[in-house]
């Protein structure tokens, strides 16, 4: 099981909403990630709140 599937199972419940953006594979989601408040990758978006993880790369890397 990959990490996205695991997190989705944990946080996509009636009480919580989990959203993942894989910008290396979903370039069309960059605007949605920015609108949600994502500034660094990787980040988790749970219940509309951005939870930053250990910095990996700036989102600007994916903005064209």
MARZALUM-815472 format. One line per 10 residues: number of its first residue (from 1); for each residue x, y negated, z of N, C-alpha, C, O. Coordinates in pm, whole numbers, plus 50000, padded with zeros to 5 digits. Example, Ala and Ser with C-alpha at 12.3 -4.5 7.8 and 13.67 -1.06 7.14 Angstrom:
# residues 2
1 = 51319/50569/50780/51230/50450/50780/51320/50330/50780/51424/50332/50846; 51285/50225/50708/51367/50106/50714/51290/49997/50787/51341/49886/50804
# end
This chain:
# residues 64
1 = 50085/50117/50000/50000/50000/50000/50090/49876/50000/50183/49866/50080; 50061/49783/49911/50142/49661/49906/50094/49561/50013/49986/49575/50069; 50177/49462/50039/50150/49366/50146/50023/49286/50120/49950/49255/50214; 49995/49252/49994/49874/49176/49964/49749/49257/49995/49652/49204/50049; 49750/49385/49961/49635/49471/49990/49615/49484/50140/49502/49477/50189; 49723/49503/50213/49715/49514/50358/49658/49388/50421/49565/49395/50502; 49712/49273/50385/49663/49147/50442/49518/49121/50402/49440/49070/50483; 49483/49155/50281/49345/49137/50237/49250/49222/50322/49143/49175/50359; 49288/49344/50351/49205/49430/50434/49191/49376/50576/49086/49389/50638; 49296/49317/50626/49293/49265/50763/49213/49136/50772/49134/49119/50864
11 = 49234/49044/50678/49178/48909/50690/49054/48881/50606/48988/48780/50630; 49020/48965/50510/48898/48943/50432/48784/49018/50500/48746/49128/50461; 48731/48954/50602/48622/49009/50682/48512/48904/50690/48532/48791/50648; 48397/48940/50742/48292/48838/50759/48338/48719/50845/48286/48609/50832; 48437/48743/50932/48484/48636/51021/48599/48556/50962/48628/48446/51010; 48666/48609/50859/48786/48543/50805/48789/48551/50653/48729/48640/50592; 48860/48455/50594/48880/48455/50449/49029/48443/50421/49095/48349/50466; 49081/48541/50348/49223/48544/50310/49233/48522/50160/49158/48580/50082; 49327/48437/50121/49350/48413/49978/49499/48419/49952/49579/48362/50026; 49536/48488/49845/49676/48501/49808/49699/48439/49672/49616/48450/49582
21 = 49812/48374/49657/49856/48321/49529/49991/48382/49499/50086/48361/49574; 50002/48455/49391/50131/48504/49344/50165/48421/49221/50131/48457/49109; 50232/48310/49244/50254/48214/49137/50351/48262/49031/50354/48207/48921; 50430/48362/49062/50516/48418/48958/50434/48496/48856/50477/48513/48742; 50317/48545/48897/50230/48619/48808/50102/48544/48772/50036/48579/48675; 50066/48442/48849/49941/48370/48830/49968/48220/48814/49926/48139/48897; 50037/48185/48708/50073/48043/48687/49950/47953/48683/49958/47834/48716; 49836/48009/48642/49714/47929/48632/49659/47890/48770/49567/47809/48778; 49714/47946/48878/49667/47918/49013/49747/47810/49084/49719/47779/49200; 49846/47751/49018/49929/47650/49082/49845/47534/49133/49863/47490/49247
31 = 49753/47483/49052/49669/47370/49094/49583/47407/49214/49565/47325/49304; 49530/47530/49216/49450/47574/49330/49534/47582/49457/49489/47543/49564; 49656/47632/49445/49745/47642/49561/49780/47503/49613/49778/47479/49734; 49811/47411/49523/49841/47274/49565/49720/47210/49633/49734/47144/49736; 49601/47229/49575/49479/47172/49632/49451/47229/49771/49393/47161/49856; 49491/47353/49794/49470/47416/49924/49572/47369/50027/49555/47394/50147; 49677/47300/49982/49776/47247/50075/49906/47326/50079/49990/47299/50165; 49923/47422/49989/50046/47500/49986/50159/47411/49935/50147/47349/49829; 50268/47404/50010/50384/47325/49966/50510/47410/49957/50603/47375/49884; 50515/47520/50030/50630/47610/50029/50582/47753/50009/50470/47788/50047
41 = 50667/47832/49950/50634/47972/49927/50735/48059/49999/50853/48025/50002; 50695/48168/50056/50556/48215/50062/50479/48147/50175/50537/48102/50273; 50350/48140/50158/50258/48091/50259/50135/48180/50257/50104/48241/50155; 50066/48185/50368/49938/48254/50374/49829/48149/50382/49847/48045/50445; 49717/48176/50319/49601/48088/50327/49489/48169/50392/49430/48257/50330; 49463/48139/50517/49363/48211/50595/49264/48111/50651/49301/48016/50719; 49137/48134/50621/49030/48045/50667/49055/47901/50626/49023/47809/50700; 49113/47882/50507/49138/47749/50456/49258/47678/50516/49285/47563/50483; 49331/47747/50603/49449/47689/50666/49574/47754/50609/49581/47876/50595; 49672/47673/50578/49799/47723/50526/49889/47759/50642/49916/47677/50729
51 = 49936/47883/50642/50031/47928/50742/50163/47952/50671/50176/48046/50592; 50261/47869/50698/50391/47882/50631/50468/47998/50690/50470/48019/50811; 50530/48072/50603/50619/48179/50644/50762/48130/50627/50783/48012/50598; 50857/48214/50645/50997/48178/50626/51014/48122/50485/50979/48188/50387; 51068/48001/50473/51082/47936/50342/51156/48024/50242/51257/48087/50273; 51101/48026/50122/51162/48101/50014/51190/48010/49895/51302/48002/49846; 51086/47941/49850/51106/47849/49738/50998/47742/49740/50886/47766/49785; 51032/47623/49690/50932/47515/49684/50831/47544/49573/50864/47607/49473; 50709/47498/49593/50605/47520/49492/50639/47448/49361/50593/47489/49255; 50718/47343/49369/50756/47269/49248/50826/47359/49146/50827/47328/49027
61 = 50883/47468/49193/50948/47564/49102/50849/47618/48998/50889/47658/48888; 50719/47620/49033/50617/47676/48947/50534/47571/48875/50455/47606/48787; 50550/47446/48909/50473/47339/48845/50538/47303/48713/50658/47279/48706; 50457/47300/48609/50511/47266/48474/50485/47121/48443/50522/47074/48336
# end
